[in-house]
């Protein structure tokens, strides 16, 4: 019963689309972090004591900074890149590292699904 349900779930195109969508979101997050470090490294915001779940504690500070960036004429990409790179800097680079690991796992799931769709249909 469970294998039949999983088999039909893996065959659905929406599941593959969801994995591809999450890969795109994670990749764009990595892009924003790297872009922020490379192009706007001197404009990063210092967030003291951010901790792994501490971004919520700095929400007002981040919102204020985003509004200031809009008033100064920064583009959406630049403002997002500065904020995400600032969060990563506050976490000593662990945000980038963890996001990279999540992307690797997501790609692994995608590869597994593609192989399962090709090979698994013979066995299920």
Secondary structure as UniProt FT lines:
FT   HELIX           2..11
FT   HELIX           13..40
FT   HELIX           41..43
FT   TURN            48..49
FT   TURN            52..53
FT   HELIX           54..56
FT   TURN            57..58
FT   HELIX           59..71
FT   TURN            72..73
FT   HELIX           76..90
FT   TURN            91..93
FT   HELIX           94..115
FT   HELIX           116..120
FT   HELIX           121..123
//
